[in-house]
Amino acid sequence: MSDDRLIVALDVPNALEGLALAEKIGDAVDFYKIGLGMLTGGGLALANELKTEHGKKIFLDMKLFDIGATVENAVRGLAQFDLDFLTVHGDPHVVRAAQEGKGGKDMKILAVTILTSLDRADLDASCYKAGDVQDLVEERAAKALTAGADGVIASPREAAMIRALPEAEGKLIVTPGVRPAGAAKGDQKRIATPAQAIADGSDHIVVGRPIWTAADPRKAALDILAEMASPQAKQPNS
Ligand code: C5P
């Protein structure tokens, strides 16, 4: 068993490439994220194969958002697959509907607070209310957790603040926007290193491009795992 705190985002175009990448990484990684980009490329079939044939854990990153009845139906359908994590947007009506839809299934509903690729200027463009991004993340996280989310998705820069919320006790914090020192940021804006993210209270980190664009994805994953196990990962706000 590898350290399942590392979740690798399989953001490649289709299931065949996703499977090839997971096979290349082999036993170094136990947890994979399948996102919207792969939905029309066999993403659910890949989820099934990775789970049943390879024993991997699966995070289906659908970021569902709709009226409650539609979210509930979508989650009821998805609950028939053997999924470990599923994302919805953190609006309380969406979170409540998702919990209804999942029934008794042990599939964690994770609420998206504010996408880690967005900054204040982006929020202005989307008509979000005024205020610091961190404060809005804190407010959305608290409301989503109160509505019944099993955890939240947030930037690693916000992990410590969310971990301190009374609403977050016993809940998961999952953080994308993680970059080893020196790695390209891409479109991510609110980033931190793997060690910082873990030190600040992330239960799981999600890493995509630094692994799947690497010449040797297995080595890239092993380097990140080594950093997560290092002493820096044990010092909050290092
Ligand atoms: O390549 P990179 O490491 O930036 O990939 C991050 C992954 O996490 C992507 O699949 C992206 O869709 C996802 N994600 C994110 N921000 C969120 C939720 C999910 O970047 N708030």
Boltz pocket constraint, residues with backbone or C-beta under 6 A from the ligand:
constraints:
  - pocket:
      binder: B
      contacts: [[A, 9], [A, 11], [A, 35], [A, 61], [A, 112], [A, 113], [A, 114], [A, 115], [A, 116], [A, 117], [A, 153], [A, 154], [A, 176], [A, 177], [A, 178], [A, 185], [A, 186], [A, 188], [A, 206], [A, 207], [A, 208], [A, 209], [A, 210]]
      max_distance: 6.0
